[in-house]
């Protein structure tokens, strides 16, 4: 299962990433952020609501969106 977290560079997003990593260790957790170079301890994909062309590629293979 792949779980993606939007807004991953924000306060709530970082908390969600940490909780998912702790509670769902077998799941692949990925971060969705405007800056794909952000260091969040999980893979980061470029995702910007103001750039629709980034949305579909970032969500490829995602089973659950948070």
C-alpha positions as CSV (number, residue, x, y, z in Angstrom):
1,X,0.0,0.0,0.0
2,X,1.3,3.5,-0.9
3,X,0.1,6.4,1.2
4,X,0.8,10.0,0.0
5,X,0.6,13.1,2.3
6,X,-0.1,16.5,0.7
7,X,1.3,19.6,2.3
8,X,4.1,17.4,3.6
9,X,6.5,20.3,4.3
10,X,4.0,22.1,6.7
11,X,3.6,21.5,10.4
12,X,0.6,19.2,10.1
13,X,2.1,17.4,7.1
14,X,5.3,16.6,9.0
15,X,3.2,15.2,11.9
16,X,1.2,13.1,9.5
17,X,4.3,11.6,7.9
18,X,5.8,10.8,11.3
19,X,2.6,9.1,12.5
20,X,2.2,7.1,9.3
21,X,5.8,5.9,9.5
22,X,5.3,4.8,13.1
23,X,1.8,3.2,12.7
24,X,2.0,1.7,9.2
25,X,5.6,0.4,8.9
26,X,4.8,-1.9,6.0
27,X,3.2,0.9,3.9
28,X,5.2,3.0,1.5
29,X,4.8,6.6,2.7
30,X,5.5,9.4,0.2
31,X,5.4,13.1,0.6
32,X,3.8,15.5,-1.8
33,X,5.3,19.0,-1.8
34,X,5.9,21.9,-4.1
35,X,9.7,21.4,-3.5
36,X,10.6,17.9,-4.5
37,X,14.0,18.4,-3.0
38,X,12.7,18.7,0.6
39,X,14.4,16.4,3.1
40,X,11.5,14.7,4.9
41,X,12.9,11.2,5.5
42,X,10.6,9.7,2.8
43,X,10.5,9.9,-1.0
44,X,9.2,13.3,-2.1
45,X,7.2,14.0,-5.3
46,X,6.6,17.4,-6.9
47,X,2.9,18.3,-6.3
48,X,1.5,21.8,-6.7
49,X,-2.2,22.5,-6.9
50,X,-1.4,25.6,-9.0
51,X,0.4,23.5,-11.6
52,X,-2.2,20.8,-12.7
53,X,0.4,19.0,-14.8
54,X,2.2,17.9,-11.6
55,X,-0.8,16.2,-10.0
56,X,-1.3,13.0,-12.0
57,X,2.3,12.0,-12.1
58,X,2.7,12.6,-8.4
59,X,-0.3,10.4,-7.6
60,X,0.7,7.5,-9.8
61,X,0.5,4.3,-7.8
62,X,-0.9,6.0,-4.7
63,X,-3.6,4.0,-2.9
64,X,-4.5,6.5,-0.1
65,X,-4.2,10.2,-0.1
66,X,-4.0,12.2,3.1
